[in-house]
Amino acid sequence: MGTELKMVIGMSLAYVTSFAGLLLAYFSYKKHKRGGEVGGEHE
């Protein structure tokens, strides 16, 4: 049971990490596409 739990936790961490990287890349792309405006969060 311990091995399965470690596998589930590892897969969850991998999923969360990749999702966070995807969000970071998206926001970085959005920021650069806009022309690098300074002004913080603007929707």
LINLIN-V898086 format. One line per field, one symbol per residue. ss: DSSP state (h for helix, s for strand, l for the rest). A space follows every 10 residues. Layout:
BEGIN
ss=???
END
This chain:
BEGIN
ss=lhhhhhhhhh hhhhhhhhhh hhhhhhhhhh hhhlllllll lll
END
